[in-house]
């Protein structure tokens, strides 16, 4: 699947509607205020973005532990899961999402991949 700004928008729409992710509405709000700064071209659907520091948003999620990230893996309609890692900046604002096929990003994300059951999150919910 080609990685474009439209692809990033589509992923955010899908992920923000996942009831298993407790920050869906925050994700929509952060992304609406973000400017995409880079799109990975390796075949994954990852992107980096920037939310202005004076945006007055609530942090995307409550940090648990030292890393400003949250990971979730989902079954798909392929033989491989999709792994998603949400990153935040020092203000707690969305700074990027890594979206890869498999747990080691070993192949391009296919067209029309659909997320199924949540397999795990890190940290645990």
Secondary structure, DSSP 8 states (H G I E B T S, - for coil): ----HHHHHHHHHHHHT-TTSTTHHHHHHHHHTEEEEEE--SSS--EEEEE-TTS----SS---SSSSEEEEEEEESSSS-EEEEEEE-TTS-EEEEEEEETTTT-B---TT--EEEEEEEES--
